[in-house]
Amino acid sequence: MQPKKDNDTQPQDSTTNKAEQPTTRTSQQNTTSSPPQSSRMKSCSLVMLALLASTAAAQLANFGVQPNTWNSSLTLSTQQIRDAQLTDEIAKSVEVATNSDRSQLAYGGPSEDDFYTLPPLTNTTGPLQPGVVLKTQLVTDTSGFSIPPNTALSRFMYTTTTLNGTVVPTTAFVLWPFEPRQFGQTNSSHVAAPTVLWTHGTSGFHSDAAPSAMRHLWYGFSTPFALAQDGYALVGPDYAGLGIDKSWDGSHIAHQWDVAQVGARDALYALQAAWDAFPGRLTEEFVSMGHSQGGGVAWGVTERLALSEDEFPVKTFGGYKGAVAGSPVVDVFGVSPAFISNFVGIAMSSIFPDFTLDLWLTPLGVARNKLWTSIKGGIGAAQQLFLTAEVTRENYTEQSWHAAAFEKLANPGRKDFKGPLLVLQGTEDVYVPYNGVKSTVEDTCALFPNHDLEFLVVNGTGHVPTLDATRPRWLRWIQDRFEDKPVRQTGCYTSHLHSWLPHEQYLAVGGSVIQWVAGPKFNYQAILGL
């Protein structure tokens, strides 16, 4: 069957730097009458000038030279460049991309930030359970982060499971609103913030790729900041293998990339742990939302919650309201082979013991993967290394049985799910092709025609920019879920969003680059008010 067409949360405050306000002392007037209006105005003007002058002087005293370099200095060795067969241009690009990524790590990232130090196990009398809080950082020092003013940050460590059920530690963050939205809550002094379970897109494979370690929380400007500023609390899991990459016994924790059911476990166990870590701060009612890899995870959450109680403790998540899956990876091998052969290959190495990267990658691909791993490279470095050479063997998915097996594990869709589900997809997405998502939606709707699924097709938008184009839509959709409003149309259907102005007038891809400029003394660069 084809889809039918549509005819007061108060987290503890972190210490902040506030400009000291000067005080003005005036002599007492020996009269009961008020001074003339002109005198009062003149007096007020003089006081304001004094205040502005003293404040400006305080800021001028703090002026300094803005750094124009990264606060990281990776330089590839001659041997590394030779082994990976890099041109001078590509080597320089890898260095710049990696130094940029490292500069965006708050407090040096997981290798230097004490938050990511694994605490010893205290309960050794029974099997370790998933969804257990291991460490809570109630107030994260936000001076090292680039989050919006009047939002607050917490982080916590908890347990989740790998595909085979092994319990491992991982981390997550909570981004708090200044004023939480209230949906049917009357006691404003004990209000809990409505909760969005946010699942991020691909950030990388190594410990440094944890969004909770990034100054801007990786996807901050596309979704998390908008939700927090609209009154929601975001629970954002890093996913297993990111942030913490060693378990208690010293064994490596692999990031099992793009396996939707594994990511869904990470997400739901993060939410379960967050309720325990911050009692009374988060509503039991929640909406799940994700993008790209995280879009597939959000879809995977709907499938986990459709399982029976024997298969998954769904009663724990009885407050589920629905899910938004943006540009979801539902056809893992439909993406660029140069990317996917490397990314999937790393994930499969932890799932299938007999799989080795040389089954899929050329000798050059293996060499570049070795370099990428050794520098803990991110997405930018991966683009330079894997999209500039022949790194994938011809017909690599046919070289062994692993591809078909992984595809069954990884891809969401074509399974029972708990709606309502809103799927966002741009027609010009070069990372997650539109036709693959469309096919998955159609097949899922044919199997479950009475489930509520809206497929919102955004004409002319790319991968991440689809989130920006649809922001009013998904904000309203999430609000409607918390207000218990019925969906706009029941069952499966497709809707369309076209640009208001001619499409060529719109900026297709953002052109700005985030660069950390240090502390409060550089506030003069953006006049934010005195």
C-alpha positions in Angstrom: 0.0 0.0 0.0 1.3 3.4 -1.0 1.3 6.3 1.5 -1.8 8.4 1.1 -1.3 11.9 -0.2 -2.4 14.8 2.0 -5.2 16.8 0.1 9.8 25.3 36.5 12.8 23.1 35.9 15.7 24.8 37.8 19.0 22.9 37.4 21.7 24.1 39.7 23.4 27.1 38.1 26.9 26.9 36.8 29.3 29.7 37.9 29.1 32.5 35.4 31.3 35.6 35.0 29.2 38.7 35.5 30.4 42.3 35.1 30.5 44.0 38.5 27.9 46.8 38.6 29.2 50.1 39.9 27.3 51.9 42.6 26.7 55.6 42.9 26.4 57.4 46.2 24.7 60.8 46.4 24.4 63.3 49.2 21.1 63.7 51.1 18.9 66.6 50.1 17.8 68.8 53.0 14.5 69.5 51.4 11.1 67.8 51.1 10.5 69.1 47.6 11.6 67.2 44.4 14.2 68.9 42.2 12.9 70.4 38.9 12.3 67.9 36.1 15.2 69.2 34.0 17.6 68.8 37.0 16.3 65.2 37.5 16.9 64.4 33.8 20.4 65.9 33.9 21.2 63.9 37.0 19.9 60.7 35.5 21.9 61.3 32.3 25.1 61.9 34.3 24.5 58.7 36.3 23.9 56.7 33.1 27.0 58.1 31.5 29.0 57.2 34.6 27.6 53.7 34.5 28.4 53.2 30.8 31.8 54.7 31.1 32.8 52.5 34.0 31.4 49.4 32.4 33.1 50.2 29.1 36.4 50.8 30.9 36.1 47.4 32.6 35.6 45.8 29.2 38.4 47.7 27.6 40.7 46.5 30.3 39.9 42.9 29.3 40.5 43.4 25.5 43.1 41.1 24.0 44.2 39.8 20.7 41.8 37.2 19.3 43.6 33.9 18.6 43.4 33.1 14.9 44.8 29.5 15.1 43.5 26.2 16.3 44.4 25.2 19.9 45.7 22.0 18.5 48.9 21.4 16.5 48.6 18.0 14.8 51.2 17.6 12.1 51.3 14.4 10.1 54.7 12.7 9.9 56.5 12.1 6.7 56.0 8.3 7.3 52.2 8.8 7.8 51.9 10.8 4.7 53.9 8.2 2.7 52.0 5.2 4.0 48.6 6.7 3.3 49.8 8.1 -0.1 48.6 11.6 0.6 49.3 14.6 -1.6 50.6 17.7 0.2 47.1 19.3 -0.3 45.2 16.3 1.2 47.7 16.0 4.1 47.2 19.7 4.9 43.4 19.3 4.7 43.5 16.3 7.1 45.6 18.3 9.6 43.3 21.4 9.4 40.2 19.3 9.8 41.6 17.4 12.7 43.0 20.4 14.5 39.6 22.1 14.0 37.8 19.2 15.5 40.2 19.0 18.5 39.7 22.8 19.0 36.0 22.1 19.5 36.6 19.7 22.4 35.6 21.2 25.7 38.3 20.8 28.4 40.5 18.7 26.1 37.9 16.0 25.4 37.5 12.6 26.9 41.3 12.0 27.1 41.7 15.0 29.4 38.3 15.7 31.0 37.9 13.9 34.3 34.2 13.4 33.7 35.0 10.5 31.3 37.1 8.6 33.9 35.3 5.4 34.5 34.4 4.9 38.2 35.1 1.5 39.8 32.3 -1.0 40.0 30.6 -1.0 43.4 28.0 -3.7 42.8 29.8 -7.0 42.1 27.3 -9.3 43.7 25.1 -9.7 40.6 25.0 -9.1 36.9 25.3 -5.5 35.9 22.1 -4.1 34.4 21.6 -1.6 31.6 20.1 1.8 32.3 22.0 2.3 35.6 23.6 5.7 36.5 27.3 5.4 37.1 28.2 9.1 37.5 26.3 12.4 37.5 27.6 15.8 36.8 24.7 17.9 38.0 26.3 21.2 36.9 28.6 21.1 34.0 30.9 24.1 33.8 29.6 25.7 30.6 32.4 28.3 30.2 34.1 25.8 27.9 31.0 25.3 25.7 29.3 27.2 23.0 25.7 26.8 24.0 23.1 29.6 24.1 22.9 32.0 27.0 20.5 31.0 29.7 20.6 27.3 28.9 22.3 24.9 31.3 24.2 21.7 30.9 24.5 18.4 32.8 26.2 15.2 32.0 26.0 11.7 33.2 27.5 8.2 32.7 25.3 5.1 32.5 25.2 1.5 31.3 23.9 0.3 28.0 24.3 -2.9 25.9 26.1 -3.9 22.7 24.4 -5.9 20.1 25.3 -9.2 21.8 23.9 -7.9 25.2 27.3 -7.1 26.8 26.7 -4.3 29.4 29.1 -1.4 28.8 29.5 2.2 30.1 28.7 5.3 28.0 27.8 8.9 28.5 25.1 11.5 27.7 24.2 15.1 28.3 21.1 17.0 29.3 20.5 20.5 27.9 18.2 22.4 30.1 15.8 25.3 29.2 15.6 28.5 31.2 11.8 28.1 31.5 10.3 24.8 30.8 7.1 24.6 28.8 4.1 23.5 30.9 1.6 21.0 29.4 -1.1 20.5 31.9 1.1 21.1 34.9 -0.3 23.5 37.5 2.3 23.5 40.2 4.9 25.9 38.7 7.3 25.5 41.7 7.7 21.7 41.0 7.3 21.6 37.3 9.3 19.1 35.3 10.6 19.9 31.8 9.0 18.2 28.9 11.6 15.7 27.6 13.0 15.2 24.1 15.2 12.2 23.6 17.7 13.4 21.0 19.7 11.0 18.9 22.5 12.7 16.9 23.9 12.0 13.4 27.3 10.5 12.7 30.0 12.3 14.6 32.8 9.8 14.2 34.0 6.5 15.6 36.5 7.4 18.3 36.2 8.6 21.9 36.6 12.3 20.8 33.4 12.0 18.7 31.1 12.2 21.8 28.7 15.1 21.4 28.8 15.7 25.2 32.5 16.6 24.8 32.0 19.0 22.0 31.6 22.7 22.7 28.5 22.9 20.5 27.2 19.4 21.3 27.8 18.4 17.7 24.3 19.2 16.2 23.6 22.1 18.6 22.7 24.8 16.1 20.5 22.5 14.0 18.2 21.1 16.7 19.1 20.9 20.4 19.5 24.6 20.9 16.1 25.3 19.3 14.4 22.8 21.4 16.0 24.0 24.7 15.1 27.6 23.9 11.6 26.5 23.2 11.3 25.1 26.7 12.2 21.4 26.3 14.9 19.5 28.1 17.1 17.4 25.8 18.5 14.0 26.8 21.3 13.3 24.3 23.1 10.0 24.5 26.7 9.8 23.0 26.2 6.2 21.9 28.4 3.3 23.2 32.1 3.7 22.1 32.0 7.4 21.9 33.3 9.3 25.0 34.3 6.1 26.8 36.1 3.5 24.6 37.4 1.1 27.3 35.3 -1.0 29.7 36.2 -2.0 33.2 38.3 -4.9 32.1 40.3 -2.8 29.6 38.5 -4.2 26.6 37.8 -1.9 23.7 34.2 -0.6 23.3 33.4 -0.4 19.6 30.9 2.1 18.3 28.5 -0.2 16.4 27.7 2.4 13.9 24.2 2.7 12.3 22.8 -0.5 13.9 19.4 1.1 14.7 18.5 -1.4 17.4 21.8 -0.8 19.3 21.4 3.0 19.1 17.8 2.7 20.2 19.0 0.8 23.3 21.6 3.5 24.0 18.9 6.1 23.7 16.2 4.4 25.9 18.7 3.4 28.6 20.0 7.0 28.6 16.5 8.2 29.2 15.9 5.6 32.0 19.2 6.7 33.7 18.4 10.4 33.3 15.1 10.0 35.2 17.2 8.5 38.1 20.0 11.0 37.8 17.7 14.1 37.8 14.6 13.1 39.8 11.6 15.3 39.3 13.3 17.4 36.6 12.3 15.4 33.5 8.7 14.4 32.5 8.0 10.8 32.0 6.3 11.9 28.8 8.8 12.2 26.0 9.2 12.5 22.2 12.1 10.9 20.4 13.9 12.9 17.7 17.0 12.2 15.6 18.7 12.9 12.3 20.7 10.9 9.8 22.3 8.0 11.8 20.2 9.4 14.7 17.1 9.5 12.4 17.5 5.8 12.0 18.0 5.4 15.7 14.8 7.5 16.4 12.9 5.1 14.0 14.6 2.2 15.9 13.2 3.6 19.1 9.7 3.2 17.7 10.4 -0.4 16.8 11.9 -1.2 20.2 8.7 0.2 21.9 6.5 -2.0 19.7 8.1 -5.1 21.1 6.4 -7.2 23.8 7.3 -6.8 27.5 9.3 -10.0 27.3 11.5 -8.6 24.6 12.0 -5.1 26.0 10.7 -3.4 29.2 8.2 -1.2 27.3 6.2 -0.3 30.4 9.2 1.7 31.6 8.5 4.1 28.7 4.8 4.4 28.9 5.1 8.2 28.5 6.2 7.9 24.9 4.4 10.4 22.6 5.9 9.9 19.2 9.1 10.2 17.1 10.6 12.5 14.5 13.1 10.8 12.1 15.1 13.4 10.0 16.9 12.2 6.9 17.1 8.7 8.5 19.7 6.1 7.3 17.3 3.3 6.4 19.4 1.9 3.5 22.9 1.7 4.8 24.5 0.6 1.5 22.6 3.3 -0.4 25.1 5.9 0.8 28.5 6.6 -0.8 30.5 3.4 -0.9 33.8 5.2 -0.1 32.2 6.2 3.2 30.1 3.2 4.0 32.7 0.5 3.3 35.0 2.1 5.9 32.3 3.0 8.5 30.4 -0.3 8.2 33.6 -2.2 8.1 34.7 -0.8 11.5 31.3 -1.6 13.0 31.2 -5.1 11.5 34.6 -5.9 13.0 33.0 -5.8 16.4 29.9 -7.8 15.3 31.4 -10.6 13.1 34.7 -11.9 14.5 35.8 -13.3 11.1 35.4 -9.9 9.3 38.5 -7.9 8.4 38.6 -4.6 6.6 40.8 -5.9 3.7 37.7 -7.9 2.5 36.2 -4.6 1.5 38.9 -2.0 1.4 41.8 -1.8 -1.0 45.4 -1.8 0.4 45.2 2.0 0.2 41.9 2.0 2.0 43.3 -0.1 4.8 46.3 2.2 5.1 44.1 5.3 5.2 41.8 3.7 7.8 44.9 3.0 9.9 45.9 6.7 9.7 42.4 7.9 10.5 42.2 5.7 13.5 45.6 6.6 14.8 44.7 10.4 14.8 41.1 9.8 16.0 39.9 11.5 13.0 36.4 12.9 12.6 34.0 13.3 9.7 36.0 16.1 8.0 39.2 14.0 8.0 37.3 11.0 6.7 36.0 13.0 3.8 39.6 14.0 2.8 40.9 10.5 3.2 38.2 8.3 1.7 36.6 10.5 -0.9 39.8 11.4 -2.7 41.0 7.9 -3.8 39.9 4.4 -4.7 39.6 2.9 -1.2 36.8 0.4 -1.8 37.0 -2.9 -3.7 34.8 -3.4 -6.7 31.5 -5.1 -5.7 32.7 -5.1 -2.1 29.3 -6.1 -0.7 29.3 -9.3 -2.8 32.7 -10.4 -1.5 31.2 -12.2 1.5 28.0 -12.8 3.4 28.6 -10.0 5.9 26.9 -7.2 4.0 23.5 -8.9 3.8 23.7 -9.9 7.4 24.6 -6.4 8.6 21.9 -4.8 6.5 19.3 -6.9 8.3 20.7 -5.8 11.6 21.2 -2.1 10.8 18.3 -0.8 8.8 15.1 0.4 10.5 11.8 0.2 8.6 9.6 -2.6 7.3 9.0 -3.7 10.9 6.2 -3.0 13.4 6.6 0.4 15.1 4.8 2.5 17.7 3.7 5.8 16.2 3.0 8.4 15.5 6.1 8.8 13.4 7.1 11.9 11.4 9.8 11.3 8.7 11.6 14.3 7.3 13.4 14.0 4.0 14.9 16.4 1.5 14.9 15.6 -2.2 18.5 16.8 -2.8 20.1 14.9 0.1 23.4 13.5 -1.2 24.2 11.5 1.9 20.8 9.8 2.5 19.2 9.5 -0.9 15.5 10.4 -1.1 14.5 7.3 -3.1 15.8 5.0 -0.5 13.8 6.6 2.3 10.7 6.8 0.1 11.0 3.1 -0.7 11.3 2.2 3.0 8.4 4.4 3.9 6.2 2.9 1.2 7.1 -0.7 2.2 6.5 0.0 5.9 3.1 1.6 5.1 2.1 -1.4 3.0 2.8 -3.6 6.0 1.2 -1.4 8.6 -1.3 0.9 6.8 -3.2 1.8 10.0 -0.1 3.0 11.8 0.3 6.8 12.0 3.3 7.8 9.8 3.7 11.2 8.0 6.3 11.3 5.3 7.2 15.0 4.9 9.1 15.6 1.6 11.0 18.8 1.5 11.6 19.8 -2.1 15.1 21.1 -2.9 16.9 20.7 0.5 20.0 18.7 1.4 20.9 16.5 4.4 21.3 18.7 7.5 19.6 21.8 6.0 16.3 19.8 5.9 16.2 20.3 9.7 16.4 24.1 9.3 13.8 24.2 6.6 11.3 22.2 8.6 11.9 23.6 12.0 8.5 25.3 12.4 6.9 22.0 11.4 8.7 19.7 13.8 8.5 22.2 16.7 4.7 22.4 16.2 4.5 18.6 15.8 6.3 18.0 19.1 4.1 20.6 20.8 1.0 18.8 19.5 2.2 15.5 20.9 2.7 16.9 24.4 -0.7 18.6 24.2 -2.3 15.3 23.3 -3.7 16.6 20.1 -4.6 14.1 17.4 -2.3 13.9 14.4 -3.2 16.0 11.4 -4.2 12.9 9.4 -4.3 9.3 10.6 -2.7 6.4 8.9 0.2 6.6 6.4 0.4 9.6 4.1 2.8 11.9 2.3 3.0 15.7 2.6 5.1 18.2 0.8 6.9 21.4 1.8 8.0 23.8 -0.9 10.0 27.0 -0.5 7.9 30.2 -0.1 10.3 32.2 -2.4 11.8 30.9 -5.5 14.2 28.1 -4.4 17.3 29.6 -6.0 17.0 32.6 -3.6 17.7 30.5 -0.6 21.1 29.6 0.8 21.4 25.8 0.3 24.3 25.1 2.7 25.5 27.1 5.7 28.8 29.0 5.0 29.8 29.8 8.6 32.5 27.9 10.6 32.4 27.7 14.4 35.7 28.7 16.0 36.4 28.9 19.7 37.6 32.3 20.7 38.4 31.7 24.4 36.9 33.4 27.4 34.7 36.4 28.4 37.4 39.0 27.5 36.4 38.5 23.9 32.8 39.5 24.4 33.5 42.7 22.5 33.4 40.7 19.3 29.6 40.4 19.5 27.9 43.2 21.4 25.4 41.3 23.5 24.3 44.1 25.7 25.6 45.6 28.9 
